Structure formats: C-alpha cells, structure tokens
C-alpha cells in the first residue's frame, strides 16, 4: 500500500502489549490506538482520529499516520509533556 504522504504523522509509544498512545496536537490530549504489526515493524500506520474537541478536527475524515518512537524519543516526549502540564 502506498504511504499517504499528505497526512500528518503523530508519534506513538506502547502503553501495553496491545495499545499505543499518541499525543494529539489538536485536542491537546492523548489518543489510544491498537498496537499493530506494522507499528512493531517500525512502519507508519494509518488511523482514524479520536478527536473529542467541539471544534471540527483537521484530522476528521482523513485521519493521520502513527509512527512508533524510540525509547529516547519517548522519554523526550513524556518529559516535554510534563513540562507543559506539571502536576
């Protein structure tokens, strides 16, 4: 299948043996998706947006691509999230 180059790419990381989590820049919240073989193979994976924001999502209808991040990128992503939203 040809890669959909016009779609945004959201970084994701595994949160269990069956799920990944991706930060949505539109909703400003985490989206949960199933962990699939293509993500485990480090390939991008097309997904439907789970946006719950009342405004129309730019991802509606088209979705986005998920890309699994490395452990280093995951730590940076989580660290950045904590800086933006301290407890």
Phi, psi and omega in degrees: 000134179289140179289140180273093187289340183275358181267146176292155179246122176255134178283143178224163176214153182289138175244352174199184179287349184235355186224150171239161180234137179227139177278126179265117180290339179281307182282338187060044178209170180274139173249139179254134178224162177289144177275117185245165181301324180295321177293319178297330178275010179066025175262155176286148184228124180288137179222155174277138180290144177253026185300131179246003179297138181298331178287151178299128181285138175293346180268351183300135178084321182260325184079205181204172176258141173258144177226124178293137179260161176285169178301320180296312179297322179298315179298319179294319179297313180294319179298316178296322178296316180295326178292323180286325185229071180294152181285000000 
